[in-house]
Every structure is written in C-alpha cells, then in structure tokens.
Amino acid sequence: MQQPINPGNVQWIVQIITNAIGDGRFNQGEVLLALAESMGRLIVNMSDNPVAGTQATQIMLDHVKTTLHAGFTSKGFNMGRPN
C-alpha cells in the first residue's frame, strides 16, 4: 500500500466514525458489516489490480489483529505475544 499514513489523521477518523455510529441507532452487527463493506469498497477503489487489493487487505487484517490484541490485553486478558 503506497499511501502516506498520518497517525493523527487515523485517530481523528476513528473518532469521527465511532461518534457517528455509536449513538445507539444501529446494532453492533449492522455496524461491523457496514464497516467491512466500506473497507472492501475502499480497497477496490484504491487498488489498480487484484494483487494490490490483496496486499491492502492483508495490511488491514494485520492491523485489525494488532488492535484486537492491544484491546484485549488492556482489558486484562493474557494474549501472549502478538502474531
């Protein structure tokens, strides 16, 4: 993925999305499916070909795993070392 990433922008976008979907209008299943569909559409739009799309998807999946590991660790679960 050849996109410059500004961590501050990432946090800002996360907060905007969380605020927009966290007001109780939608259940968590609807939110997860909508986010997954949005990510898929973004990956297709930004990718010149399926190989680039697969690479972007792997980056996204790795980030989700890292986020889950950090989140569950912060909740007190022994998650071991991140993969």
C-alpha positions as CSV (number, residue, x, y, z in Angstrom):
1,M,0.0,0.0,0.0
2,Q,1.7,3.1,-1.2
3,Q,-0.3,5.6,0.8
4,P,1.3,8.1,3.3
5,I,-0.2,7.5,6.7
6,N,-0.6,10.3,9.3
7,P,-1.3,8.6,12.6
8,G,-3.1,11.8,13.9
9,N,-5.5,11.6,10.9
10,V,-6.1,8.0,11.6
11,Q,-7.2,8.7,15.2
12,W,-9.3,11.7,14.0
13,I,-11.2,9.5,11.5
14,V,-11.6,6.7,14.1
15,Q,-13.2,9.2,16.5
16,I,-15.5,10.7,13.8
17,I,-16.7,7.2,12.8
18,T,-17.1,6.0,16.3
19,N,-19.2,9.1,17.2
20,A,-21.3,8.7,14.1
21,I,-22.1,5.0,14.6
22,G,-22.1,4.9,18.4
23,D,-25.3,6.8,19.2
24,G,-27.4,3.7,19.5
25,R,-29.3,3.8,16.2
26,F,-27.6,0.7,14.9
27,N,-26.8,-2.6,16.5
28,Q,-23.2,-3.8,16.6
29,G,-23.7,-6.4,13.9
30,E,-25.0,-3.8,11.5
31,V,-22.0,-1.6,12.3
32,L,-19.5,-4.4,11.8
33,L,-21.0,-5.4,8.4
34,A,-21.2,-1.8,7.2
35,L,-17.6,-1.2,8.2
36,A,-16.4,-4.4,6.5
37,E,-18.3,-3.4,3.3
38,S,-16.9,0.1,3.4
39,M,-13.3,-1.3,3.8
40,G,-13.8,-3.6,0.9
41,R,-15.1,-0.8,-1.3
42,L,-12.2,1.5,-0.3
43,I,-9.7,-1.3,-1.1
44,V,-11.2,-1.9,-4.6
45,N,-11.3,1.8,-5.3
46,M,-7.7,2.4,-4.3
47,S,-6.2,-0.7,-5.9
48,D,-5.1,-0.8,-9.5
49,N,-5.4,-4.6,-9.6
50,P,-6.4,-7.6,-7.5
51,V,-2.8,-8.2,-6.3
52,A,-2.7,-4.7,-4.9
53,G,-6.1,-5.2,-3.4
54,T,-5.0,-8.4,-1.7
55,Q,-1.9,-6.7,-0.3
56,A,-4.1,-3.8,1.1
57,T,-6.5,-6.4,2.5
58,Q,-3.6,-8.1,4.3
59,I,-2.4,-4.8,5.8
60,M,-5.9,-4.1,7.0
61,L,-6.3,-7.6,8.5
62,D,-2.9,-7.3,10.3
63,H,-4.0,-4.0,11.8
64,V,-7.3,-5.4,13.0
65,K,-5.3,-8.3,14.7
66,T,-3.0,-5.8,16.3
67,T,-5.9,-3.7,17.5
68,L,-7.7,-6.7,18.9
69,H,-4.5,-7.9,20.7
70,A,-4.0,-4.5,22.3
71,G,-7.6,-4.1,23.2
72,F,-8.0,-7.5,24.9
73,T,-4.7,-7.1,26.7
74,S,-5.9,-3.7,28.0
75,K,-9.0,-5.5,29.3
76,G,-6.7,-7.8,31.3
77,F,-6.6,-10.9,29.1
78,N,-3.3,-12.7,28.7
79,M,-2.9,-12.6,25.0
80,G,0.7,-13.6,24.9
81,R,2.9,-12.1,22.2
82,P,1.2,-10.6,19.2
83,N,1.5,-12.6,16.0
